[in-house]
Amino acid sequence: MDSAELKARRIEAVPRGVGNVTPVVMARSEGALVWDVEGKEYIDFAGGIGVNNVGHRHPQVVAAIKEQADKFLHGCFHVSMYDSYVQ
């Protein structure tokens, strides 16, 4: 889908209480750069949410996520402890 089709679908499928700061439909990211669904490159001046220190898709972060996914994806520490939380 191109950005026009995705924006039309967004109106139909996403609750009105969920906002967007920009009208750009992102497809991928790397470091400080993001690309829209048409392939246009942008510098991510907003820094993303939670990526401000290392950029998008930092190799060490991706490796840590993959390693954790091999163990389990979600655990509630309030229900039972797990080692990576304690360490």
PyRosetta script that sets phi, psi and omega in degrees:
from pyrosetta import init, pose_from_sequence

init()
pose = pose_from_sequence("MDSAELKARRIEAVPRGVGNVTPVVMARSEGALVWDVEGKEYIDFAGGIGVNNVGHRHPQVVAAIKEQADKFLHGCFHVSMYDSYVQ")
pose.set_psi(1, 143.0)
pose.set_omega(1, 174.1)
pose.set_phi(2, -87.3)
pose.set_psi(2, 176.6)
pose.set_omega(2, -174.8)
pose.set_phi(3, -63.8)
pose.set_psi(3, -36.2)
pose.set_omega(3, 178.9)
pose.set_phi(4, -63.0)
pose.set_psi(4, -43.7)
pose.set_omega(4, 178.6)
pose.set_phi(5, -65.7)
pose.set_psi(5, -40.4)
pose.set_omega(5, 179.8)
pose.set_phi(6, -67.3)
pose.set_psi(6, -38.8)
pose.set_omega(6, 177.8)
pose.set_phi(7, -65.4)
pose.set_psi(7, -38.5)
pose.set_omega(7, 176.5)
pose.set_phi(8, -65.1)
pose.set_psi(8, -42.5)
pose.set_omega(8, 178.3)
pose.set_phi(9, -65.0)
pose.set_psi(9, -37.4)
pose.set_omega(9, 179.0)
pose.set_phi(10, -58.5)
pose.set_psi(10, -42.6)
pose.set_omega(10, 179.5)
pose.set_phi(11, -59.7)
pose.set_psi(11, -37.5)
pose.set_omega(11, -179.6)
pose.set_phi(12, -78.8)
pose.set_psi(12, -33.2)
pose.set_omega(12, -166.3)
pose.set_phi(13, -109.3)
pose.set_psi(13, -18.1)
pose.set_omega(13, -173.8)
pose.set_phi(14, -109.5)
pose.set_psi(14, 133.1)
pose.set_omega(14, 179.4)
pose.set_phi(15, -57.3)
pose.set_psi(15, 146.5)
pose.set_omega(15, -177.3)
pose.set_phi(16, -65.1)
pose.set_psi(16, -23.0)
pose.set_omega(16, -180.0)
pose.set_phi(17, -72.1)
pose.set_psi(17, -11.6)
pose.set_omega(17, 179.5)
pose.set_phi(18, -95.0)
pose.set_psi(18, 115.4)
pose.set_omega(18, -176.1)
pose.set_phi(19, -103.4)
pose.set_psi(19, 167.7)
pose.set_omega(19, 174.3)
pose.set_phi(20, -129.8)
pose.set_psi(20, 137.1)
pose.set_omega(20, 179.4)
pose.set_phi(21, -77.2)
pose.set_psi(21, -34.4)
pose.set_omega(21, -179.8)
pose.set_phi(22, -122.9)
pose.set_psi(22, 159.0)
pose.set_omega(22, 177.8)
pose.set_phi(23, -87.9)
pose.set_psi(23, 8.8)
pose.set_omega(23, -175.6)
pose.set_phi(24, -83.1)
pose.set_psi(24, 135.8)
pose.set_omega(24, 177.6)
pose.set_phi(25, -102.1)
pose.set_psi(25, 108.1)
pose.set_omega(25, -175.3)
pose.set_phi(26, -79.9)
pose.set_psi(26, 144.4)
pose.set_omega(26, 178.4)
pose.set_phi(27, -113.1)
pose.set_psi(27, -35.6)
pose.set_omega(27, -179.3)
pose.set_phi(28, -159.4)
pose.set_psi(28, 169.3)
pose.set_omega(28, -179.4)
pose.set_phi(29, -148.3)
pose.set_psi(29, 157.2)
pose.set_omega(29, 177.8)
pose.set_phi(30, -160.6)
pose.set_psi(30, 121.7)
pose.set_omega(30, -179.9)
pose.set_phi(31, 58.9)
pose.set_psi(31, -123.4)
pose.set_omega(31, -179.4)
pose.set_phi(32, -95.9)
pose.set_psi(32, 9.4)
pose.set_omega(32, -176.3)
pose.set_phi(33, -113.7)
pose.set_psi(33, 149.5)
pose.set_omega(33, 173.2)
pose.set_phi(34, -134.3)
pose.set_psi(34, 153.2)
pose.set_omega(34, 178.9)
pose.set_phi(35, -125.4)
pose.set_psi(35, 139.7)
pose.set_omega(35, 177.0)
pose.set_phi(36, -85.4)
pose.set_psi(36, 178.1)
pose.set_omega(36, -175.6)
pose.set_phi(37, -67.9)
pose.set_psi(37, -16.2)
pose.set_omega(37, 175.2)
pose.set_phi(38, -90.4)
pose.set_psi(38, -3.7)
pose.set_omega(38, 178.9)
pose.set_phi(39, 93.8)
pose.set_psi(39, 2.9)
pose.set_omega(39, 178.9)
pose.set_phi(40, -73.6)
pose.set_psi(40, 134.6)
pose.set_omega(40, -177.3)
pose.set_phi(41, -93.4)
pose.set_psi(41, 139.0)
pose.set_omega(41, 177.4)
pose.set_phi(42, -130.9)
pose.set_psi(42, 149.3)
pose.set_omega(42, 167.0)
pose.set_phi(43, -84.2)
pose.set_psi(43, 129.7)
pose.set_omega(43, -177.0)
pose.set_phi(44, -81.7)
pose.set_psi(44, 84.0)
pose.set_omega(44, 179.4)
pose.set_phi(45, -69.4)
pose.set_psi(45, -19.4)
pose.set_omega(45, 178.0)
pose.set_phi(46, -79.6)
pose.set_psi(46, -18.5)
pose.set_omega(46, 177.5)
pose.set_phi(47, 76.4)
pose.set_psi(47, 3.4)
pose.set_omega(47, -178.1)
pose.set_phi(48, 67.1)
pose.set_psi(48, 178.1)
pose.set_omega(48, 176.6)
pose.set_phi(49, -106.1)
pose.set_psi(49, 116.7)
pose.set_omega(49, 177.6)
pose.set_phi(50, 83.1)
pose.set_psi(50, 9.7)
pose.set_omega(50, 178.7)
pose.set_phi(51, -120.4)
pose.set_psi(51, 10.4)
pose.set_omega(51, -172.9)
pose.set_phi(52, -58.4)
pose.set_psi(52, -33.8)
pose.set_omega(52, -175.4)
pose.set_phi(53, -84.2)
pose.set_psi(53, -29.9)
pose.set_omega(53, -173.0)
pose.set_phi(54, -123.1)
pose.set_psi(54, -5.2)
pose.set_omega(54, -177.3)
pose.set_phi(55, 82.5)
pose.set_psi(55, 174.1)
pose.set_omega(55, -179.9)
pose.set_phi(56, -74.3)
pose.set_psi(56, 136.8)
pose.set_omega(56, 170.7)
pose.set_phi(57, 56.4)
pose.set_psi(57, 39.2)
pose.set_omega(57, 176.8)
pose.set_phi(58, -57.8)
pose.set_psi(58, 133.5)
pose.set_omega(58, -175.0)
pose.set_phi(59, -54.2)
pose.set_psi(59, -37.8)
pose.set_omega(59, 179.9)
pose.set_phi(60, -69.9)
pose.set_psi(60, -36.3)
pose.set_omega(60, 178.1)
pose.set_phi(61, -68.7)
pose.set_psi(61, -43.6)
pose.set_omega(61, 178.1)
pose.set_phi(62, -60.2)
pose.set_psi(62, -43.5)
pose.set_omega(62, 179.2)
pose.set_phi(63, -62.6)
pose.set_psi(63, -41.5)
pose.set_omega(63, 179.5)
pose.set_phi(64, -65.6)
pose.set_psi(64, -39.0)
pose.set_omega(64, 178.0)
pose.set_phi(65, -63.9)
pose.set_psi(65, -44.9)
pose.set_omega(65, 179.4)
pose.set_phi(66, -62.4)
pose.set_psi(66, -42.0)
pose.set_omega(66, 178.9)
pose.set_phi(67, -62.4)
pose.set_psi(67, -44.4)
pose.set_omega(67, -179.9)
pose.set_phi(68, -66.1)
pose.set_psi(68, -37.6)
pose.set_omega(68, -179.3)
pose.set_phi(69, -63.2)
pose.set_psi(69, -27.2)
pose.set_omega(69, 176.3)
pose.set_phi(70, -70.8)
pose.set_psi(70, -19.9)
pose.set_omega(70, -178.8)
pose.set_phi(71, -94.4)
pose.set_psi(71, -64.8)
pose.set_omega(71, 173.3)
pose.set_phi(72, -167.1)
pose.set_psi(72, 155.1)
pose.set_omega(72, -175.9)
pose.set_phi(73, -95.4)
pose.set_psi(73, -31.7)
pose.set_omega(73, -177.1)
pose.set_phi(74, -144.9)
pose.set_psi(74, 131.0)
pose.set_omega(74, 174.1)
pose.set_phi(75, -143.5)
pose.set_psi(75, 137.8)
pose.set_omega(75, 179.3)
pose.set_phi(76, -95.7)
pose.set_psi(76, 111.4)
pose.set_omega(76, -177.2)
pose.set_phi(77, -60.6)
pose.set_psi(77, -26.7)
pose.set_omega(77, 178.6)
pose.set_phi(78, -69.3)
pose.set_psi(78, -23.0)
pose.set_omega(78, 178.9)
pose.set_phi(79, -89.0)
pose.set_psi(79, -52.2)
pose.set_omega(79, 175.6)
pose.set_phi(80, -149.1)
pose.set_psi(80, 145.0)
pose.set_omega(80, -178.7)
pose.set_phi(81, -71.7)
pose.set_psi(81, 154.0)
pose.set_omega(81, 170.5)
pose.set_phi(82, -141.3)
pose.set_psi(82, 149.4)
pose.set_omega(82, -168.0)
pose.set_phi(83, -59.0)
pose.set_psi(83, -43.3)
pose.set_omega(83, -176.1)
pose.set_phi(84, -64.3)
pose.set_psi(84, -29.0)
pose.set_omega(84, 177.3)
pose.set_phi(85, -71.4)
pose.set_psi(85, -44.9)
pose.set_omega(85, -178.0)
pose.set_phi(86, -68.1)
pose.set_psi(86, -40.2)
pose.set_omega(86, -178.4)
pose.set_phi(87, -68.6)
pose.dump_pdb("model.pdb")
